[in-house]
């Protein structure tokens, strides 16, 4: 069993937070090491990796896809 842990993602659900006039936008974007919010495109690579035989020996992993948010 493995899991993906997405960070702040620019989705329809977060439109209020991704509005640059929202004070939280600058706070969150500044905390993300990549200085941008993630997109659904950013989730494709890790999803494909977990679906391939290349990940067969990987077990019990939680893979953060968060632009470096957890690094800080």
N, CA, C and O atoms as a Tripos MOL2 file, in Angstrom:
@<TRIPOS>MOLECULE
protein
  288   287    72     0     0
PROTEIN
NO_CHARGES

@<TRIPOS>ATOM
      1 N           0.8410   -1.1710    0.0000 N.3       1 UNK1
      2 CA          0.0000    0.0000    0.0000 C.3       1 UNK1
      3 C           0.8860    1.2330    0.0000 C.2       1 UNK1
      4 O           1.7610    1.3840    0.8520 O.2       1 UNK1
      5 N           0.6550    2.0920   -0.9440 N.am      2 UNK2
      6 CA          1.3690    3.3660   -1.0460 C.3       2 UNK2
      7 C           0.3410    4.4770   -1.1940 C.2       2 UNK2
      8 O          -0.8190    4.2190   -1.5160 O.2       2 UNK2
      9 N           0.7630    5.6890   -0.9640 N.am      3 UNK3
     10 CA         -0.1690    6.8170   -1.0650 C.3       3 UNK3
     11 C           0.5480    8.0460   -1.5940 C.2       3 UNK3
     12 O           1.7580    8.2010   -1.4260 O.2       3 UNK3
     13 N          -0.2130    8.9100   -2.2300 N.am      4 UNK4
     14 CA          0.2750   10.2160   -2.6480 C.3       4 UNK4
     15 C          -0.3250   11.2550   -1.7140 C.2       4 UNK4
     16 O          -1.5060   11.1880   -1.3770 O.2       4 UNK4
     17 N           0.4870   12.2100   -1.3010 N.am      5 UNK5
     18 CA          0.0240   13.2690   -0.4100 C.3       5 UNK5
     19 C           0.2060   14.6090   -1.1220 C.2       5 UNK5
     20 O           1.2650   15.2300   -1.0250 O.2       5 UNK5
     21 N          -0.8290   15.0530   -1.8370 N.am      6 UNK6
     22 CA         -0.6910   16.3240   -2.5550 C.3       6 UNK6
     23 C          -0.6370   17.5030   -1.5990 C.2       6 UNK6
     24 O          -1.2710   17.5040   -0.5440 O.2       6 UNK6
     25 N           0.1270   18.4940   -1.9910 N.am      7 UNK7
     26 CA          0.1880   19.7310   -1.2270 C.3       7 UNK7
     27 C          -0.8870   20.6920   -1.7100 C.2       7 UNK7
     28 O          -1.9730   20.2680   -2.1070 O.2       7 UNK7
     29 N          -0.5920   21.9670   -1.6770 N.am      8 UNK8
     30 CA         -1.5500   22.9630   -2.1500 C.3       8 UNK8
     31 C          -1.6720   22.8620   -3.6640 C.2       8 UNK8
     32 O          -0.6990   23.0590   -4.3910 O.2       8 UNK8
     33 N          -2.8760   22.5530   -4.1280 N.am      9 UNK9
     34 CA         -3.1360   22.3570   -5.5470 C.3       9 UNK9
     35 C          -4.1080   23.4200   -6.0600 C.2       9 UNK9
     36 O          -5.0930   23.7590   -5.4040 O.2       9 UNK9
     37 N          -3.8050   23.9260   -7.2330 N.am     10 UNK10
     38 CA         -4.6520   24.9270   -7.8840 C.3      10 UNK10
     39 C          -5.8080   24.2030   -8.5680 C.2      10 UNK10
     40 O          -5.7020   23.7900   -9.7220 O.2      10 UNK10
     41 N          -6.9060   24.0570   -7.8420 N.am     11 UNK11
     42 CA         -8.0900   23.3680   -8.3420 C.3      11 UNK11
     43 C          -9.3100   24.2670   -8.1630 C.2      11 UNK11
     44 O          -9.2290   25.3220   -7.5340 O.2      11 UNK11
     45 N         -10.4200   23.8450   -8.7140 N.am     12 UNK12
     46 CA        -11.6690   24.6060   -8.5580 C.3      12 UNK12
     47 C         -12.0390   24.7690   -7.0880 C.2      12 UNK12
     48 O         -12.6440   25.7690   -6.7030 O.2      12 UNK12
     49 N         -11.6810   23.8050   -6.2850 N.am     13 UNK13
     50 CA        -12.0120   23.8450   -4.8650 C.3      13 UNK13
     51 C         -11.2590   24.9500   -4.1200 C.2      13 UNK13
     52 O         -11.7030   25.4070   -3.0670 O.2      13 UNK13
     53 N         -10.1310   25.3710   -4.6640 N.am     14 UNK14
     54 CA         -9.2800   26.3540   -3.9920 C.3      14 UNK14
     55 C          -9.2770   27.7220   -4.6590 C.2      14 UNK14
     56 O          -8.3360   28.4900   -4.4580 O.2      14 UNK14
     57 N         -10.2750   28.0470   -5.4300 N.am     15 UNK15
     58 CA        -10.2480   29.3170   -6.1660 C.3      15 UNK15
     59 C         -10.1520   30.5260   -5.2370 C.2      15 UNK15
     60 O          -9.5260   31.5230   -5.5980 O.2      15 UNK15
     61 N         -10.7470   30.4620   -4.0700 N.am     16 UNK16
     62 CA        -10.6590   31.5870   -3.1370 C.3      16 UNK16
     63 C          -9.2200   31.7650   -2.6430 C.2      16 UNK16
     64 O          -8.7560   32.8930   -2.4710 O.2      16 UNK16
     65 N          -8.5190   30.6570   -2.4160 N.am     17 UNK17
     66 CA         -7.1410   30.7370   -1.9310 C.3      17 UNK17
     67 C          -6.1440   31.0810   -3.0180 C.2      17 UNK17
     68 O          -5.0870   31.6390   -2.7250 O.2      17 UNK17
     69 N          -6.4540   30.7600   -4.2730 N.am     18 UNK18
     70 CA         -5.5060   31.0510   -5.3560 C.3      18 UNK18
     71 C          -5.6980   32.4550   -5.9290 C.2      18 UNK18
     72 O          -5.0320   32.8240   -6.8960 O.2      18 UNK18
     73 N          -6.5790   33.2190   -5.3530 N.am     19 UNK19
     74 CA         -6.7830   34.6090   -5.7550 C.3      19 UNK19
     75 C          -5.6630   35.4530   -5.1400 C.2      19 UNK19
     76 O          -5.5650   35.5390   -3.9160 O.2      19 UNK19
     77 N          -4.8170   36.0750   -5.9680 N.am     20 UNK20
     78 CA         -3.6910   36.8550   -5.4360 C.3      20 UNK20
     79 C          -4.0980   37.9770   -4.4730 C.2      20 UNK20
     80 O          -3.2660   38.4410   -3.6940 O.2      20 UNK20
     81 N          -5.3510   38.4210   -4.5100 N.am     21 UNK21
     82 CA         -5.7770   39.4620   -3.5680 C.3      21 UNK21
     83 C          -6.0800   38.8910   -2.1880 C.2      21 UNK21
     84 O          -6.2590   39.6500   -1.2350 O.2      21 UNK21
     85 N          -6.1410   37.5870   -2.0650 N.am     22 UNK22
     86 CA         -6.3640   36.9390   -0.7740 C.3      22 UNK22
     87 C          -5.0380   36.9400   -0.0070 C.2      22 UNK22
     88 O          -4.0340   36.4640   -0.5380 O.2      22 UNK22
     89 N          -5.0030   37.4580    1.2220 N.am     23 UNK23
     90 CA         -3.7500   37.4920    1.9990 C.3      23 UNK23
     91 C          -3.1260   36.1160    2.2080 C.2      23 UNK23
     92 O          -1.9030   36.0010    2.2950 O.2      23 UNK23
     93 N          -3.9350   35.0870    2.2890 N.am     24 UNK24
     94 CA         -3.4100   33.7280    2.4850 C.3      24 UNK24
     95 C          -2.6450   33.2390    1.2580 C.2      24 UNK24
     96 O          -1.7520   32.4000    1.3770 O.2      24 UNK24
     97 N          -2.9950   33.7650    0.0660 N.am     25 UNK25
     98 CA         -2.3200   33.3450   -1.1670 C.3      25 UNK25
     99 C          -0.8130   33.5980   -1.0640 C.2      25 UNK25
    100 O          -0.0170   32.6920   -1.3090 O.2      25 UNK25
    101 N          -0.4290   34.7890   -0.7150 N.am     26 UNK26
    102 CA          0.9990   35.1280   -0.6110 C.3      26 UNK26
    103 C           1.6790   34.3140    0.4860 C.2      26 UNK26
    104 O           2.8180   33.8770    0.3250 O.2      26 UNK26
    105 N           0.9880   34.1120    1.5860 N.am     27 UNK27
    106 CA          1.5500   33.3360    2.7000 C.3      27 UNK27
    107 C           1.8230   31.8940    2.2680 C.2      27 UNK27
    108 O           2.9040   31.3610    2.5180 O.2      27 UNK27
    109 N           0.8460   31.2710    1.6250 N.am     28 UNK28
    110 CA          0.9960   29.8760    1.2050 C.3      28 UNK28
    111 C           2.0170   29.7580    0.0910 C.2      28 UNK28
    112 O           2.8940   28.8960    0.1440 O.2      28 UNK28
    113 N           1.9180   30.6110   -0.9160 N.am     29 UNK29
    114 CA          2.8320   30.5460   -2.0570 C.3      29 UNK29
    115 C           4.2700   30.7690   -1.6080 C.2      29 UNK29
    116 O           5.1860   30.1370   -2.1330 O.2      29 UNK29
    117 N           4.4760   31.6480   -0.6560 N.am     30 UNK30
    118 CA          5.8130   31.8870   -0.1290 C.3      30 UNK30
    119 C           6.3600   30.7070    0.6420 C.2      30 UNK30
    120 O           7.5740   30.5130    0.6950 O.2      30 UNK30
    121 N           5.5030   29.9300    1.2300 N.am     31 UNK31
    122 CA          5.9450   28.7630    2.0060 C.3      31 UNK31
    123 C           6.3180   27.5850    1.1020 C.2      31 UNK31
    124 O           7.1750   26.7760    1.4590 O.2      31 UNK31
    125 N           5.6770   27.4870   -0.0670 N.am     32 UNK32
    126 CA          5.9820   26.4020   -1.0040 C.3      32 UNK32
    127 C           7.3360   26.6890   -1.6480 C.2      32 UNK32
    128 O           7.5410   27.7540   -2.2310 O.2      32 UNK32
    129 N           8.2450   25.7460   -1.5400 N.am     33 UNK33
    130 CA          9.6070   25.9370   -2.0450 C.3      33 UNK33
    131 C           9.6240   26.2910   -3.5340 C.2      33 UNK33
    132 O          10.4550   27.0920   -3.9630 O.2      33 UNK33
    133 N           8.7250   25.7130   -4.3250 N.am     34 UNK34
    134 CA          8.6710   25.9920   -5.7620 C.3      34 UNK34
    135 C           8.0360   27.3580   -6.0550 C.2      34 UNK34
    136 O           8.1020   27.8330   -7.1890 O.2      34 UNK34
    137 N           7.4300   27.9850   -5.0590 N.am     35 UNK35
    138 CA          6.7620   29.2860   -5.1640 C.3      35 UNK35
    139 C           5.6100   29.3040   -6.1640 C.2      35 UNK35
    140 O           5.2320   30.3640   -6.6630 O.2      35 UNK35
    141 N           5.0660   28.1560   -6.4480 N.am     36 UNK36
    142 CA          3.8550   28.0380   -7.2670 C.3      36 UNK36
    143 C           2.9850   26.9380   -6.6750 C.2      36 UNK36
    144 O           3.4810   26.0360   -6.0000 O.2      36 UNK36
    145 N           1.7000   27.0210   -6.9290 N.am     37 UNK37
    146 CA          0.7860   25.9790   -6.4950 C.3      37 UNK37
    147 C           0.8680   24.8130   -7.4630 C.2      37 UNK37
    148 O           1.1700   25.0010   -8.6410 O.2      37 UNK37
    149 N           0.6030   23.6230   -6.9790 N.am     38 UNK38
    150 CA          0.6080   22.4460   -7.8250 C.3      38 UNK38
    151 C          -0.6090   22.4080   -8.7310 C.2      38 UNK38
    152 O          -1.6110   23.0800   -8.4880 O.2      38 UNK38
    153 N          -0.4990   21.6070   -9.7780 N.am     39 UNK39
    154 CA         -1.6130   21.4110  -10.7060 C.3      39 UNK39
    155 C          -1.8700   19.9100  -10.8290 C.2      39 UNK39
    156 O          -1.0870   19.0890  -10.3500 O.2      39 UNK39
    157 N          -2.9580   19.5780  -11.4650 N.am     40 UNK40
    158 CA         -3.2450   18.1620  -11.6920 C.3      40 UNK40
    159 C          -2.1510   17.5190  -12.5430 C.2      40 UNK40
    160 O          -1.8760   16.3270  -12.4090 O.2      40 UNK40
    161 N          -1.5320   18.3070  -13.4130 N.am     41 UNK41
    162 CA         -0.4230   17.7990  -14.2310 C.3      41 UNK41
    163 C           0.7310   17.3110  -13.3510 C.2      41 UNK41
    164 O           1.4020   16.3370  -13.6920 O.2      41 UNK41
    165 N           0.9610   17.9760  -12.2350 N.am     42 UNK42
    166 CA          2.0470   17.6000  -11.3320 C.3      42 UNK42
    167 C           1.8180   16.2470  -10.6700 C.2      42 UNK42
    168 O           2.7660   15.6290  -10.1870 O.2      42 UNK42
    169 N           0.5880   15.7870  -10.6440 N.am     43 UNK43
    170 CA          0.2590   14.5050  -10.0240 C.3      43 UNK43
    171 C           0.4540   13.3310  -10.9750 C.2      43 UNK43
    172 O           0.5210   12.1820  -10.5360 O.2      43 UNK43
    173 N           0.5450   13.6080  -12.2710 N.am     44 UNK44
    174 CA          0.6200   12.5270  -13.2640 C.3      44 UNK44
    175 C           1.8390   11.6300  -13.0880 C.2      44 UNK44
    176 O           1.7070   10.4060  -13.0650 O.2      44 UNK44
    177 N           3.0160   12.2180  -12.9650 N.am     45 UNK45
    178 CA          4.2460   11.4270  -12.8630 C.3      45 UNK45
    179 C           4.2280   10.4540  -11.6920 C.2      45 UNK45
    180 O           4.4660    9.2620  -11.8870 O.2      45 UNK45
    181 N           3.9500   10.9340  -10.4730 N.am     46 UNK46
    182 CA          3.9090   10.0160   -9.3380 C.3      46 UNK46
    183 C           2.8230    8.9400   -9.4870 C.2      46 UNK46
    184 O           3.0230    7.7980   -9.0740 O.2      46 UNK46
    185 N           1.6840    9.2990  -10.0710 N.am     47 UNK47
    186 CA          0.6090    8.3100  -10.2800 C.3      47 UNK47
    187 C           1.0620    7.2210  -11.2420 C.2      47 UNK47
    188 O           0.8460    6.0330  -11.0000 O.2      47 UNK47
    189 N           1.6890    7.6370  -12.3320 N.am     48 UNK48
    190 CA          2.1730    6.6610  -13.3160 C.3      48 UNK48
    191 C           3.2470    5.7860  -12.6900 C.2      48 UNK48
    192 O           3.2440    4.5700  -12.8870 O.2      48 UNK48
    193 N           4.1670    6.3840  -11.9370 N.am     49 UNK49
    194 CA          5.2210    5.6060  -11.2780 C.3      49 UNK49
    195 C           4.6330    4.5070  -10.4000 C.2      49 UNK49
    196 O           5.0860    3.3640  -10.4520 O.2      49 UNK49
    197 N           3.6290    4.8450   -9.5960 N.am     50 UNK50
    198 CA          3.0340    3.8420   -8.7110 C.3      50 UNK50
    199 C           2.2850    2.7630   -9.4820 C.2      50 UNK50
    200 O           2.0930    1.6580   -8.9740 O.2      50 UNK50
    201 N           1.8620    3.0730  -10.7010 N.am     51 UNK51
    202 CA          1.1510    2.0880  -11.5160 C.3      51 UNK51
    203 C           2.1060    1.1650  -12.2820 C.2      51 UNK51
    204 O           1.6840    0.1160  -12.7690 O.2      51 UNK51
    205 N           3.3690    1.5370  -12.3940 N.am     52 UNK52
    206 CA          4.3380    0.7580  -13.1620 C.3      52 UNK52
    207 C           5.0110   -0.3130  -12.3060 C.2      52 UNK52
    208 O           4.9980   -0.2590  -11.0760 O.2      52 UNK52
    209 N           5.5970   -1.2840  -12.9990 N.am     53 UNK53
    210 CA          6.3650   -2.3220  -12.3110 C.3      53 UNK53
    211 C           7.5640   -1.7390  -11.5730 C.2      53 UNK53
    212 O           8.0820   -2.3660  -10.6480 O.2      53 UNK53
    213 N           8.0110   -0.5490  -11.9670 N.am     54 UNK54
    214 CA          9.1710    0.0880  -11.3310 C.3      54 UNK54
    215 C           8.9400    0.3340   -9.8470 C.2      54 UNK54
    216 O           9.8990    0.4820   -9.0900 O.2      54 UNK54
    217 N           7.6930    0.3800   -9.4240 N.am     55 UNK55
    218 CA          7.4080    0.6360   -8.0050 C.3      55 UNK55
    219 C           7.0190   -0.6330   -7.2460 C.2      55 UNK55
    220 O           6.5520   -0.5490   -6.1100 O.2      55 UNK55
    221 N           7.2020   -1.7920   -7.8480 N.am     56 UNK56
    222 CA          6.7670   -3.0450   -7.2180 C.3      56 UNK56
    223 C           7.3750   -3.2890   -5.8410 C.2      56 UNK56
    224 O           6.7120   -3.8560   -4.9730 O.2      56 UNK56
    225 N           8.5970   -2.8820   -5.6270 N.am     57 UNK57
    226 CA          9.2610   -3.1520   -4.3470 C.3      57 UNK57
    227 C           9.0540   -2.0340   -3.3310 C.2      57 UNK57
    228 O           9.5600   -2.1040   -2.2110 O.2      57 UNK57
    229 N           8.3190   -1.0170   -3.7190 N.am     58 UNK58
    230 CA          8.0110    0.1070   -2.8310 C.3      58 UNK58
    231 C           6.7320   -0.2280   -2.0700 C.2      58 UNK58
    232 O           5.6820   -0.4540   -2.6700 O.2      58 UNK58
    233 N           6.8320   -0.2560   -0.7620 N.am     59 UNK59
    234 CA          5.6690   -0.6000    0.0550 C.3      59 UNK59
    235 C           5.5870    0.3010    1.2790 C.2      59 UNK59
    236 O           6.5930    0.5790    1.9320 O.2      59 UNK59
    237 N           4.3770    0.7520    1.5780 N.am     60 UNK60
    238 CA          4.1440    1.5430    2.7690 C.3      60 UNK60
    239 C           4.6540    2.9680    2.6740 C.2      60 UNK60
    240 O           4.9260    3.5980    3.6960 O.2      60 UNK60
    241 N           4.7860    3.4820    1.4690 N.am     61 UNK61
    242 CA          5.3390    4.8270    1.2850 C.3      61 UNK61
    243 C           4.2280    5.8530    1.1000 C.2      61 UNK61
    244 O           3.2130    5.5930    0.4540 O.2      61 UNK61
    245 N           4.4480    7.0100    1.6760 N.am     62 UNK62
    246 CA          3.5940    8.1620    1.4240 C.3      62 UNK62
    247 C           4.4710    9.1590    0.6830 C.2      62 UNK62
    248 O           5.4500    9.6700    1.2280 O.2      62 UNK62
    249 N           4.1090    9.4280   -0.5650 N.am     63 UNK63
    250 CA          4.9230   10.2850   -1.4180 C.3      63 UNK63
    251 C           4.3150   11.6800   -1.4470 C.2      63 UNK63
    252 O           3.2290   11.8640   -1.9970 O.2      63 UNK63
    253 N           4.9990   12.6720   -0.8620 N.am     64 UNK64
    254 CA          4.4740   14.0410   -0.9160 C.3      64 UNK64
    255 C           4.6990   14.6470   -2.3010 C.2      64 UNK64
    256 O           5.8010   14.5910   -2.8470 O.2      64 UNK64
    257 N           3.6500   15.2190   -2.8500 N.am     65 UNK65
    258 CA          3.7300   15.9370   -4.1220 C.3      65 UNK65
    259 C           3.3070   17.3520   -3.7830 C.2      65 UNK65
    260 O           2.1650   17.7490   -4.0190 O.2      65 UNK65
    261 N           4.2450   18.1120   -3.2230 N.am     66 UNK66
    262 CA          3.8750   19.3860   -2.5940 C.3      66 UNK66
    263 C           4.7870   20.5410   -2.9460 C.2      66 UNK66
    264 O           4.7510   21.5750   -2.2800 O.2      66 UNK66
    265 N           5.6040   20.3920   -3.9790 N.am     67 UNK67
    266 CA          6.4770   21.4910   -4.3930 C.3      67 UNK67
    267 C           7.5230   21.8730   -3.3670 C.2      67 UNK67
    268 O           8.0990   22.9580   -3.4450 O.2      67 UNK67
    269 N           7.7740   21.0100   -2.4200 N.am     68 UNK68
    270 CA          8.7630   21.2800   -1.3820 C.3      68 UNK68
    271 C           8.1940   21.9020   -0.1200 C.2      68 UNK68
    272 O           8.9520   22.3780    0.7240 O.2      68 UNK68
    273 N           6.8710   21.9080    0.0280 N.am     69 UNK69
    274 CA          6.2440   22.5020    1.2060 C.3      69 UNK69
    275 C           6.7720   21.9000    2.5070 C.2      69 UNK69
    276 O           7.0260   22.6250    3.4680 O.2      69 UNK69
    277 N           6.9370   20.5860    2.5390 N.am     70 UNK70
    278 CA          7.3740   19.9240    3.7680 C.3      70 UNK70
    279 C           8.8530   20.1230    4.0750 C.2      70 UNK70
    280 O           9.2950   19.8270    5.1850 O.2      70 UNK70
    281 N           9.6230   20.6200    3.1110 N.am     71 UNK71
    282 CA         11.0480   20.8140    3.3010 C.3      71 UNK71
    283 C          11.3210   21.9650    4.2630 C.2      71 UNK71
    284 O          12.2870   21.9210    5.0260 O.2      71 UNK71
    285 N          10.4870   22.9840    4.2320 N.am     72 UNK72
    286 CA         10.7280   24.1640    5.0580 C.3      72 UNK72
    287 C          10.3130   23.9480    6.4840 C.2      72 UNK72
    288 O          10.4520   24.8500    7.3110 O.2      72 UNK72
@<TRIPOS>BOND
     1     1     2 1
     2     2     3 1
     3     3     4 2
     4     3     5 am
     5     5     6 1
     6     6     7 1
     7     7     8 2
     8     7     9 am
     9     9    10 1
    10    10    11 1
    11    11    12 2
    12    11    13 am
    13    13    14 1
    14    14    15 1
    15    15    16 2
    16    15    17 am
    17    17    18 1
    18    18    19 1
    19    19    20 2
    20    19    21 am
    21    21    22 1
    22    22    23 1
    23    23    24 2
    24    23    25 am
    25    25    26 1
    26    26    27 1
    27    27    28 2
    28    27    29 am
    29    29    30 1
    30    30    31 1
    31    31    32 2
    32    31    33 am
    33    33    34 1
    34    34    35 1
    35    35    36 2
    36    35    37 am
    37    37    38 1
    38    38    39 1
    39    39    40 2
    40    39    41 am
    41    41    42 1
    42    42    43 1
    43    43    44 2
    44    43    45 am
    45    45    46 1
    46    46    47 1
    47    47    48 2
    48    47    49 am
    49    49    50 1
    50    50    51 1
    51    51    52 2
    52    51    53 am
    53    53    54 1
    54    54    55 1
    55    55    56 2
    56    55    57 am
    57    57    58 1
    58    58    59 1
    59    59    60 2
    60    59    61 am
    61    61    62 1
    62    62    63 1
    63    63    64 2
    64    63    65 am
    65    65    66 1
    66    66    67 1
    67    67    68 2
    68    67    69 am
    69    69    70 1
    70    70    71 1
    71    71    72 2
    72    71    73 am
    73    73    74 1
    74    74    75 1
    75    75    76 2
    76    75    77 am
    77    77    78 1
    78    78    79 1
    79    79    80 2
    80    79    81 am
    81    81    82 1
    82    82    83 1
    83    83    84 2
    84    83    85 am
    85    85    86 1
    86    86    87 1
    87    87    88 2
    88    87    89 am
    89    89    90 1
    90    90    91 1
    91    91    92 2
    92    91    93 am
    93    93    94 1
    94    94    95 1
    95    95    96 2
    96    95    97 am
    97    97    98 1
    98    98    99 1
    99    99   100 2
   100    99   101 am
   101   101   102 1
   102   102   103 1
   103   103   104 2
   104   103   105 am
   105   105   106 1
   106   106   107 1
   107   107   108 2
   108   107   109 am
   109   109   110 1
   110   110   111 1
   111   111   112 2
   112   111   113 am
   113   113   114 1
   114   114   115 1
   115   115   116 2
   116   115   117 am
   117   117   118 1
   118   118   119 1
   119   119   120 2
   120   119   121 am
   121   121   122 1
   122   122   123 1
   123   123   124 2
   124   123   125 am
   125   125   126 1
   126   126   127 1
   127   127   128 2
   128   127   129 am
   129   129   130 1
   130   130   131 1
   131   131   132 2
   132   131   133 am
   133   133   134 1
   134   134   135 1
   135   135   136 2
   136   135   137 am
   137   137   138 1
   138   138   139 1
   139   139   140 2
   140   139   141 am
   141   141   142 1
   142   142   143 1
   143   143   144 2
   144   143   145 am
   145   145   146 1
   146   146   147 1
   147   147   148 2
   148   147   149 am
   149   149   150 1
   150   150   151 1
   151   151   152 2
   152   151   153 am
   153   153   154 1
   154   154   155 1
   155   155   156 2
   156   155   157 am
   157   157   158 1
   158   158   159 1
   159   159   160 2
   160   159   161 am
   161   161   162 1
   162   162   163 1
   163   163   164 2
   164   163   165 am
   165   165   166 1
   166   166   167 1
   167   167   168 2
   168   167   169 am
   169   169   170 1
   170   170   171 1
   171   171   172 2
   172   171   173 am
   173   173   174 1
   174   174   175 1
   175   175   176 2
   176   175   177 am
   177   177   178 1
   178   178   179 1
   179   179   180 2
   180   179   181 am
   181   181   182 1
   182   182   183 1
   183   183   184 2
   184   183   185 am
   185   185   186 1
   186   186   187 1
   187   187   188 2
   188   187   189 am
   189   189   190 1
   190   190   191 1
   191   191   192 2
   192   191   193 am
   193   193   194 1
   194   194   195 1
   195   195   196 2
   196   195   197 am
   197   197   198 1
   198   198   199 1
   199   199   200 2
   200   199   201 am
   201   201   202 1
   202   202   203 1
   203   203   204 2
   204   203   205 am
   205   205   206 1
   206   206   207 1
   207   207   208 2
   208   207   209 am
   209   209   210 1
   210   210   211 1
   211   211   212 2
   212   211   213 am
   213   213   214 1
   214   214   215 1
   215   215   216 2
   216   215   217 am
   217   217   218 1
   218   218   219 1
   219   219   220 2
   220   219   221 am
   221   221   222 1
   222   222   223 1
   223   223   224 2
   224   223   225 am
   225   225   226 1
   226   226   227 1
   227   227   228 2
   228   227   229 am
   229   229   230 1
   230   230   231 1
   231   231   232 2
   232   231   233 am
   233   233   234 1
   234   234   235 1
   235   235   236 2
   236   235   237 am
   237   237   238 1
   238   238   239 1
   239   239   240 2
   240   239   241 am
   241   241   242 1
   242   242   243 1
   243   243   244 2
   244   243   245 am
   245   245   246 1
   246   246   247 1
   247   247   248 2
   248   247   249 am
   249   249   250 1
   250   250   251 1
   251   251   252 2
   252   251   253 am
   253   253   254 1
   254   254   255 1
   255   255   256 2
   256   255   257 am
   257   257   258 1
   258   258   259 1
   259   259   260 2
   260   259   261 am
   261   261   262 1
   262   262   263 1
   263   263   264 2
   264   263   265 am
   265   265   266 1
   266   266   267 1
   267   267   268 2
   268   267   269 am
   269   269   270 1
   270   270   271 1
   271   271   272 2
   272   271   273 am
   273   273   274 1
   274   274   275 1
   275   275   276 2
   276   275   277 am
   277   277   278 1
   278   278   279 1
   279   279   280 2
   280   279   281 am
   281   281   282 1
   282   282   283 1
   283   283   284 2
   284   283   285 am
   285   285   286 1
   286   286   287 1
   287   287   288 2
@<TRIPOS>SUBSTRUCTURE
     1 UNK1         2 RESIDUE 1 A UNK
     2 UNK2         6 RESIDUE 1 A UNK
     3 UNK3        10 RESIDUE 1 A UNK
     4 UNK4        14 RESIDUE 1 A UNK
     5 UNK5        18 RESIDUE 1 A UNK
     6 UNK6        22 RESIDUE 1 A UNK
     7 UNK7        26 RESIDUE 1 A UNK
     8 UNK8        30 RESIDUE 1 A UNK
     9 UNK9        34 RESIDUE 1 A UNK
    10 UNK10       38 RESIDUE 1 A UNK
    11 UNK11       42 RESIDUE 1 A UNK
    12 UNK12       46 RESIDUE 1 A UNK
    13 UNK13       50 RESIDUE 1 A UNK
    14 UNK14       54 RESIDUE 1 A UNK
    15 UNK15       58 RESIDUE 1 A UNK
    16 UNK16       62 RESIDUE 1 A UNK
    17 UNK17       66 RESIDUE 1 A UNK
    18 UNK18       70 RESIDUE 1 A UNK
    19 UNK19       74 RESIDUE 1 A UNK
    20 UNK20       78 RESIDUE 1 A UNK
    21 UNK21       82 RESIDUE 1 A UNK
    22 UNK22       86 RESIDUE 1 A UNK
    23 UNK23       90 RESIDUE 1 A UNK
    24 UNK24       94 RESIDUE 1 A UNK
    25 UNK25       98 RESIDUE 1 A UNK
    26 UNK26      102 RESIDUE 1 A UNK
    27 UNK27      106 RESIDUE 1 A UNK
    28 UNK28      110 RESIDUE 1 A UNK
    29 UNK29      114 RESIDUE 1 A UNK
    30 UNK30      118 RESIDUE 1 A UNK
    31 UNK31      122 RESIDUE 1 A UNK
    32 UNK32      126 RESIDUE 1 A UNK
    33 UNK33      130 RESIDUE 1 A UNK
    34 UNK34      134 RESIDUE 1 A UNK
    35 UNK35      138 RESIDUE 1 A UNK
    36 UNK36      142 RESIDUE 1 A UNK
    37 UNK37      146 RESIDUE 1 A UNK
    38 UNK38      150 RESIDUE 1 A UNK
    39 UNK39      154 RESIDUE 1 A UNK
    40 UNK40      158 RESIDUE 1 A UNK
    41 UNK41      162 RESIDUE 1 A UNK
    42 UNK42      166 RESIDUE 1 A UNK
    43 UNK43      170 RESIDUE 1 A UNK
    44 UNK44      174 RESIDUE 1 A UNK
    45 UNK45      178 RESIDUE 1 A UNK
    46 UNK46      182 RESIDUE 1 A UNK
    47 UNK47      186 RESIDUE 1 A UNK
    48 UNK48      190 RESIDUE 1 A UNK
    49 UNK49      194 RESIDUE 1 A UNK
    50 UNK50      198 RESIDUE 1 A UNK
    51 UNK51      202 RESIDUE 1 A UNK
    52 UNK52      206 RESIDUE 1 A UNK
    53 UNK53      210 RESIDUE 1 A UNK
    54 UNK54      214 RESIDUE 1 A UNK
    55 UNK55      218 RESIDUE 1 A UNK
    56 UNK56      222 RESIDUE 1 A UNK
    57 UNK57      226 RESIDUE 1 A UNK
    58 UNK58      230 RESIDUE 1 A UNK
    59 UNK59      234 RESIDUE 1 A UNK
    60 UNK60      238 RESIDUE 1 A UNK
    61 UNK61      242 RESIDUE 1 A UNK
    62 UNK62      246 RESIDUE 1 A UNK
    63 UNK63      250 RESIDUE 1 A UNK
    64 UNK64      254 RESIDUE 1 A UNK
    65 UNK65      258 RESIDUE 1 A UNK
    66 UNK66      262 RESIDUE 1 A UNK
    67 UNK67      266 RESIDUE 1 A UNK
    68 UNK68      270 RESIDUE 1 A UNK
    69 UNK69      274 RESIDUE 1 A UNK
    70 UNK70      278 RESIDUE 1 A UNK
    71 UNK71      282 RESIDUE 1 A UNK
    72 UNK72      286 RESIDUE 1 A UNK
